[in-house]
Every structure is written in structure tokens, then in C-alpha cells.
Amino acid sequence: MSKTKRETSQALCYARKELAAEVQAAITELRPKMRLPILLKYIEGLSYEEIAAVLGCSKGTVASRLNRGHKALARRLGHLKGMVLFE
């Protein structure tokens, strides 16, 4: 691998780590009622029904909390829109 390609690869790896840290921080800042459904859906891979059972609420409440969580994350991470981090 050439020096330029290696440097580009290292810069890309660093940028991805920075992006992941920003996303993680934004998720951490969410109120628990919005954060938990996000984590259960995208990290644990649970369905709306499973999330509702874990949280003791209806599927509609899960959908609402996910929607509000998505909107809050979009506001906090809007400055990253259009960022391309692949070769």
C-alpha cells in the first residue's frame, strides 16, 4: 500500500471513529424515554412488540418515542448530513 493510500485510510478510520463518538454522545444526551427505545431497536435489534414488552408500554408509544428520538438525533447531528466516510 502506498504512503498516500495508507494516510488516506488512516484519516478515514479516524473520521469514522470521530463520527461514531458524536453519534454515541448524541444518543447518550437523549432523555431515557427516547434513548431506551433507540438502543433496543438499533443495538439489540428488537421489534416494536418486543420493545413494548420490555418497556411495559404499547407499540404506539414505542413508535412515538422512536419518532421523537429520531427527530432529536437529526437536530443534534444535522451538521453531519452529507458526510461521506467510505472509499
C-alpha positions as CSV (number, residue, x, y, z in Angstrom):
1,M,0.0,0.0,0.0
2,S,1.4,3.4,-0.9
3,K,2.1,6.0,1.7
4,T,-0.7,8.3,0.3
5,K,-3.3,5.5,0.3
6,R,-2.2,4.5,3.8
7,E,-2.6,8.0,5.1
8,T,-6.0,8.3,3.4
9,S,-7.0,5.1,5.0
10,Q,-5.8,6.2,8.4
11,A,-7.6,9.6,8.1
12,L,-10.8,7.8,7.1
13,C,-10.5,5.4,10.1
14,Y,-10.1,8.4,12.4
15,A,-13.0,10.3,10.8
16,R,-15.3,7.2,11.3
17,K,-14.2,7.0,15.0
18,E,-15.0,10.7,15.5
19,L,-18.4,10.2,13.8
20,A,-19.2,7.2,16.0
21,A,-18.2,9.2,19.1
22,E,-20.5,12.1,18.0
23,V,-23.4,9.7,17.4
24,Q,-22.9,7.9,20.7
25,A,-22.7,11.3,22.6
26,A,-26.0,12.4,20.9
27,I,-27.7,9.2,21.9
28,T,-26.4,9.5,25.5
29,E,-27.9,13.0,25.7
30,L,-31.4,11.8,24.9
31,R,-33.9,11.5,27.7
32,P,-34.2,7.9,28.8
33,K,-37.7,7.6,27.4
34,M,-36.3,8.3,23.9
35,R,-32.9,6.7,24.4
36,L,-34.0,3.3,25.5
37,P,-36.3,2.5,22.5
38,I,-33.4,3.7,20.2
39,L,-30.9,1.4,21.8
40,L,-33.4,-1.6,22.0
41,K,-34.3,-1.1,18.3
42,Y,-30.8,-0.5,16.7
43,I,-28.4,-2.1,19.1
44,E,-30.4,-5.0,20.4
45,G,-32.4,-5.5,17.2
46,L,-35.8,-5.8,19.0
47,S,-39.1,-5.4,17.2
48,Y,-41.7,-2.8,18.3
49,E,-43.6,-5.6,20.0
50,E,-40.5,-6.7,21.9
51,I,-39.6,-3.2,22.9
52,A,-43.2,-2.6,24.1
53,A,-42.9,-5.7,26.3
54,V,-39.6,-4.6,27.7
55,L,-40.7,-1.1,28.5
56,G,-44.2,-2.0,29.6
57,C,-46.0,0.2,27.1
58,S,-47.9,0.0,23.8
59,K,-46.5,-0.4,20.3
60,G,-47.9,3.1,19.6
61,T,-45.9,4.5,22.4
62,V,-42.8,2.8,21.2
63,A,-43.4,4.2,17.7
64,S,-43.9,7.7,19.1
65,R,-40.8,7.6,21.3
66,L,-38.7,6.3,18.4
67,N,-40.0,9.1,16.2
68,R,-39.2,11.8,18.8
69,G,-35.8,10.2,19.3
70,H,-35.0,10.2,15.6
71,K,-36.0,13.9,15.3
72,A,-33.9,14.8,18.3
73,L,-30.9,13.0,16.9
74,A,-31.5,14.6,13.5
75,R,-31.4,18.1,15.2
76,R,-28.2,17.2,17.2
77,L,-26.4,15.6,14.2
78,G,-27.7,17.7,11.4
79,H,-24.2,19.2,10.8
80,L,-23.1,15.7,9.7
81,K,-25.6,15.5,6.9
82,G,-24.0,14.7,3.5
83,M,-20.8,13.5,5.1
84,V,-19.2,10.6,3.1
85,L,-16.9,8.2,5.0
86,F,-16.1,5.5,2.6
87,E,-13.5,4.9,-0.1
